Amino acid sequence: MTSETAWHRSLERLRVGAAPEDDLDRAIAGVLPRGGVSALPAEGLRLLVGLESIGDADALPEEVLIGCAGESNGYDRLILDLLEAGFRPLREQTAERPSFRVLRARRDGYRIRGYRPGDEAAILALFRESFGNVLSAERWRWRYVDNPRGGPRISLAFAPGGELVCQYCAYPVRWRGLPAAIPAVGHQVGDTMTRRSARAVGRGPTSLLARTSRHFYLTHCNGRVAFNYGFNTGNITKFSTRYVGAHVVEDVPYRELPQEARLGGRGLFGRRYELRRIAELSEIGAGFDDLLDRVGDRYGLMVERSAEYLRWRYLGCPDERLELVAAYRRGRLAGWVAAKRLPHAVEWGDALIDPEERPALRALVAGIREAGLPVAGWFSERPSWWSRELDRLGFVRRPEPQDLVTIMVPFVCGDAVELMRGTGYYTKGDGDLF
């Protein structure tokens, strides 16, 4: 029996009120509106086979029932076409035998599409309204356009009148420690936001944020990246785990060296480290790549802290408070740290240290410390040698002040959460909050 025959036979059985006989009958019945097949316009009943396109989705009636047989890529393309034409997917079902995906969708006029040059003005205005502070055009461009791994990777939802009401976006970073068959790129997700006046549009999986994230996943993630990751709290964590495939890895690991604490750890044992504050792009050269190659396997799964990445992430960032400090012994790079000096604390954002040069860590922390202020940062418990070194220096574990948790959405790397829990090393600098 052909896909077309199966589709029409199921519709006819359901149209006359017959009980479902097979998976396809049950899938169609599971998405039908009250009133069944007869409640839908004839031109809204469509069948797509393989990679066949829906065509001009703007010409569809207000409510549609569509069956897709064959290629999953064809169904993904259908979802994108409907989202971009202002449809809200209402119900979806899968039939195993015969193999079908069945969808009912209704037009509500909220269109979802990818970023276009010029959208940034509306994005920055929505950011200001959503978070109560300003994201500068320079920082936005640095994060999403000038990233050496590509971009911008942004999906946007617009109200029927053209107003921007929702954003889901991320920037790509390269990871080290993944299996060879897995793409090395993962997405750091941040700046997700919905205009207050549009938060009641849809519920759960049909909300604007869920629809916009789905557009982003289909456009930038499925089959393309290892995973998405980010740092969330409160309702957005609940939403992400229920509706967009996120998993909580752990509470964000927060540590602090109290202002009154004496810096512990090993003495220098006769070793002398030269500390240099790195201010010019040219100062981040081959020695930083050599350090990564030399010690990377001792850290496990982590963002690839290459010279290219450091030039973009820290020296290229339009934040005058950022400091990158490197420790050298006999001309060879032993480690580096990134920090910010804030009114209430020295925020320690990142580090990469040669484990054979552990006294360099003490020298670097002493170099960024400021009298009367604690040194605070996020540092995972992995690798164990690193965690023990922080203990020796006097850093104490505390609850993260915003109750943040680390979340991941696996894509090509299906066991991403287990990998992160087992071997993942990350810091605040791996996110967009530093």
N, C-alpha and C positions, 0 to 999 in steps of 0.2 A: 504494500500500500504506500503511495507517495505521501509526502508531507502535506500536500495540498488536499488530498483526499481525506486524510486523517483529520485535518483541521475542520473541513466543512462537515464531515460526519459528526464530529463532536458538537459543533455549533447547532446542527439540526436536531440532534438528540436533546440538547439543553433547551432549545427553542420551544419544543413541544412538551417540555416538562418531564422528560424521561429521567430516570435515576442514572447518575454517572456510572459508566461501565469500565473505564480504564483510567490510567494516570492522566492522560490529556483532558478527559472529561472533568476529572476532579480538579485539575489545575485551573481550567477555565472557570469552573463553578466557584473556585476559591477566590477569584478576583472580581466576579460579576457584581454590579450594583444591585440594589433592591429593584426587583422588576425583571432581572435576568437579561438575556440577550436582547429581548425586545425593547429594553430601556435605552439601548445604544443606537445611534444612527448607523445605517448600513455602510456609509462611507467611512465610518470609524472602525470597522472591523477589518483588520489587515493581517496578512501573513507575509513574513520575510523568510527567505530560505538562504542559508549560507551567508555570504557577505553582501547580499542584496540591500540596497539603501532604502530608507523610507521616502526619500525624495524631499520635496519642499514641505518641511514640517509646519511651516507657517500656514499652509493651505489646508491642514487637517481640521476636522470639526473640533468642538470644544472638549469632547470626551472621546477617548479611543480605547479599543481593546486590540492588542497586537500580539501575535504569536511569532516567535523566532525559532526556526528549526536549523540545527547544524552549528555553524561556527560561533563560538562564544565571542569572538571579536565583532561579529555582526551585531550581537546584542549590546555590547559596549558602545558601539557606534550609534545604535538606536537611542540609548540613554542620553548620550551627549547631544544628539540632534534634538531630542525632546526638551532637555534642560535649556538648551540655547534658544529654543522657540517659545519658552515661557510655560512649559508643562510641569505639573507636579505629579511624579509617579505615586499612585495611591496604593496599589496592591501588586505583588509579584509572586509568581509560583513557578516551580520547576516540575516538569514531567520527565521521569526517567525512561519510560517505555510507552510511546515513542519519545525520543529526546526533543523536548521543547522547553522554551522559556516563555511565560505568558505574563503580560503586563497590562494593567489598566492605568491610564493617566488622564488628568483633567487640566486644562489650561487655566492658569491664574494670573498670567502676565508677568511674573517675576522671571526675568531672563538671566541665565548664568553663562558667562563666557570667560575666556582668558584675557589677561592684561593686554592693553593696547597703549602705545606711546601717548602720553597726555593724561592717562587715568590717574597719575600720581597726585595731582592736585586734589581730586576727590578722595583718594585714599588717605592722604595726610589730614584732611578735614575730618574724615570719619574716625581716624585714630584719635584726634584731639577730643572729639565728642565722646568716644568710647572709654578712653583711659584717663582723661582729664589732664594730660600733659602733651607736650609737643614732640613729634618726631620730625627732625629737620629733613629738608630735601636732600642735603648732602649725606646724612646718615642712611636715609632710605636708598639713595642711589648706590652708596658703598655696599650695602647689605645685599641688594637684590639685582643690581645691574652690573656692578664692577667686580663681582665675585669671580675668581679665576675658574671656578667649576661650572659657570654658566648661570643663566637666568635672563630675565626675571621669571620665576615660577609662581604664578599668582592666578587664582580663580576669583571672579567677582560676580555678585548678584545685584541686579538693578531692578528697581520697582517699575511698574507700568509707565510711570511718568518720566523715567530715566534717571532717577536718583540712586546713587550707590548706597546699598543697604547692608551688604555683607561681604566679607573677604575671608578666604582661606589661602594661606601661602606658606612658603618655606624657602630656605636657601640650601643649596647642596654643599656637602662636605665629603671629603674622601676619608675612608676608614681603613685602618690597618688591623690585621688579625682575623679577617674573614676567610672562609674556604675559597680556594682558587676559582671555583665555578660561580661564585657569587659576585655580582657587581660591587665594586669597592665604594660606590657613592651611596650615602644616606642623606635624608633630608632633616634639617633642623626646623621644626614647625614653630612659628610664632606669629604674633600680630593677627590672630584670628579674632574677628569682631563682627557683631551684628548691631545695626542701628536699633536703638530702644524701640522706636515706633514699629519695627518690623519683627520683633521677637515673638509675636503671637501668630505669625504667618506659618501655618503648618505646626505639626507636633512631632517630637521625637524624630523618626527617620524621614518625615516629610517636611521638617523645618528648613528654613533657609540655610542654616549653618550645615545641616546634614547634606542638603542638596549641593551646596557649594563645595563641601569637602569631597563628595562623590565625583563631581566634575574634576576636581584637582587630582584625585586618585587615578581616574581613567586617563587623564591627559598626561600626567607626569610620573606616576608611581608604578602601576601594575606592570610587571615584567621588566621594569626599567631600573629600579633602585632596590637596595638590600632591605631598607626599612625607613620609616619616619621615626623621629624621637623628639621629645620636648619635655618641658617642666610645667606642670599644671597644679591647680589647687581648686578646691570647692566644687561648684556646680559644673565647671567645664570638664573636670575629671570624670564626674558621673556621666555627663553627656558623652564624652569621648569613649568611655568603656562600654556604654550601652549601645551606641548608635554608629560609631565610625571605626570600630575594630581595634581600639587601643587596649593595651594591657598595662597595668601598673607594675613597674619593675621593683620599686622600693621607695621609701621616703628619701628625699634628697639628703645626702650625708653632709652635715654641717659641722665644722670644727672651728674652734677659737683658741687663740693664745691670749690669755687674759693680760690686761695692760700691766698688772703688777707682777706677772710671772717672770721668773728668770729663765732665759732661754737655755734649755738643757741640751742633751745630746753629746756626741763625742767631741772632744777637743780637736784641734786641727792636726795633732800628731805630727807636727813639723811641716805639714803641707801649707803652702801659702797660695791663696787664691786671689787673683786679680779680678775685681768686680768692675764691669763696664756697663754704663747705661747706654742702651742702643737707641740711637735717635735717627739714623739715616738708613734708607733702604739698602745701600751698598754695604752696610755693616752686617747684614744677614746674608752670609754667603755659604760656601760649600761646607764650612765647619758645622753648620746647623744640620745640614743633610747627613753629614758624617755621624753626628751624634745620634740622629734618629736611626740610621742603619745599624749603629753599634749597639743601641740599647732597646730598640723597639720591641724585640721579642720578649724582653723582660717585663713588659707592661701588659701584654695581652691585647684584647680588643680595645682600640682607642682611635680617636680622630688622628689622622696622619699629620703630625706636627712638622711638616717639611718647611724649608726656607721659603718657598712660594707661599704657603699658607700663613706663616708668621708675618711676612711682609704685608699681606692683605689684612689679616685678622687684627694685628696690633699696630703696626706703623701706618697702615692705610686707613685705619678707623678714624673718623673725625671726632675724636674725644681727647682733649688736651690733658686729661688727668691720667691717661694710661702711661705706665712705665714698663719697659722691658729691660730686665737686668740680667746680664750673663756673667758666669764665673769661669775663669780660665786658670789652668795650672800648666806652667811651662809652655804656654802658647796654645794649648789644646783646650777646646770647649768642654767643660765638665758638667754644665747644666745651665738652665735659665729659668726665670720666673717672670710672670706678668702680674702687675698690681695697679690699684688705684688708691690714691690718698683722699679719703672722704672725711667730712668733719667729725664723724663719730667712730671711724675705724679705718684701718688699712685693709682694703678688700683685696685679698690674694686670689687672683682669678685663674692662674694656670702655672704649670711647671713641667719640666722634663729634666731629670737628673740621671746621670750615669750612676747605677748602683754601686760601681766600684769607686765612686768618688762621693760617697755619702756625706762626708764633712762639708762638701760644697753647699749642701742644702742649708746647713746651719749658718754658713757664711752669708748665703743669699737672703735668708729670712732676717738675719741681723741687719742686712743692708737695706731692706725695705721697711723695717720696723720704725715706728715713730713714738717717742716718749709720750706717755699718757693715753695711748690708743691701743685697743686690742688689734690683733691680726686675725681676720676671719675669712673663711672660704669654704667651698664645697670640695671635698675629696673623698672619693670612693674608698671602701675598705680593701680594694684590690689594686695592685698586687699586694700580697701580705707583707713583703719586705718594706714597701712604701708606707703602709699603715703603721707598722712598728716604728718606723723612723719618725713619723709625726708624733707618736706617743712619746718617744724619747725626747723630742724637742719641747714637749709640754703642752701640745694641742689637746684640748678636751672636746668631747662630743657634746653637742647641744641640739635641741630641736630646731629645725630650720624656721626662722622667724615668720615666714608666710605659710608654713605647713605645706610646702611644695612637695610633689612626688614626681619621680621620673617615670615617663610613659613611653611606650614604643608601639608602633603599628608595623608588624612584619609584612613584607612583600615577597621578594625573591628569597630572602633569608627567613624561612619559616620558623626556625628556632632562635630568632634574634633575642627574645626575652631571656631564654635560658643561657645563651652566650653572654649576654650582658651581666646577668646575675652571677655567672661563674667566673668570668675573666675580664669584665669591663672596667676600664679606668676612665673616669671623666671628671671634669672640673667645671666651675661656673663659666669659664671661658668657652666651653663647648656649646653654650647656649647664647641666647640673645639678651640675657639679663645682665651681662657684664660688659 
